[in-house]
């Protein structure tokens, strides 16, 4: 068994996930770099360093998830932290199309169910599938925790405020998938609270990543910071919270 705590980060071959992996290694973790494409995961793991290991993990593929969980147990013997970072924002946004223009094609009245299903498959159902697969390992850890990487655009309270500048893009695809992820976070937190396993959601902010076509305003270092802060909290830390920056609470 590993002496160091082990963290699995899904979607860690690029962007915020990769930065989270780097930061956790710097804090003494062995990090499993989850990546749909194993070769890309290997490249990312080498960039992070010797305490990072690529693991093939497609959160929409049950066989991939099962194989990953089996490998974690057999090769590492433990899992202390699960960071659910893998996400997609769309499948058919056209090159050069702005966020507002794409949002206009995904209103409740005109969105295709295929587009909604595809994004939810990764952002919602994939999260639950990974959770179920690795929960037995987390239950064996002395200070296990789960961090779900969400988004402020999923907040129902915020979107209900007429003064919120981004409320016009709230729709059934990416924003609502994050609302559903928030609901899953609360459900997981309630389930695991008696066992002392902490489950929280974190918004990385509008970070410059492939997810938004690099239109974000924050760096990946800034985007990863709150996730890492929540991972490093002690046994007496809260569960079932939704935060950004330095512990700033976002309303559900």
Number of C-alpha atoms within 10 A of each C-alpha: 10 12 10 15 21 26 25 27 26 27 26 30 28 19 21 28 26 25 23 27 33 24 19 25 21 13 11 12 22 25 30 25 32 33 25 20 15 17 14 17 26 20 15 24 25 13 13 23 15 11 19 25 19 23 28 23 27 22 27 20 15 15 11 17 22 16 14 20 20 16 14 18 15 11 10 17 15 23 29 23 25 24 28 26 25 24 23 19 21 18 11 8 14 10 7 8 10 14 13 12 13 15 19 16 14 22 16 13 9 9 16 14 12 10 18 20 16 16 22 26 20 21 29 23 19 22 24 18 18 24 18 13 17 21 16 14 18 20 18 13 16 13 17 24 27 26 25 24 26 29 24 23 24 24 22 16 12 18 19 10 10 10 9 12 10 13 18 13 19 19 20 23 25 25 22 21 28 26 21 19 24 26 16 20 26 20 13 20 23 16 13 18 14 9 11 18 23 28 29 25 29 28 25 24 21 19 22 19 18 14 15 15 13 14 14 15 12 15 18 22 17 18 25 27 18 23 30 19 13 24 22 14 13 10 13 8 11 14 23 21 20 26 23 21 17 11 14 12 13 17 13 16
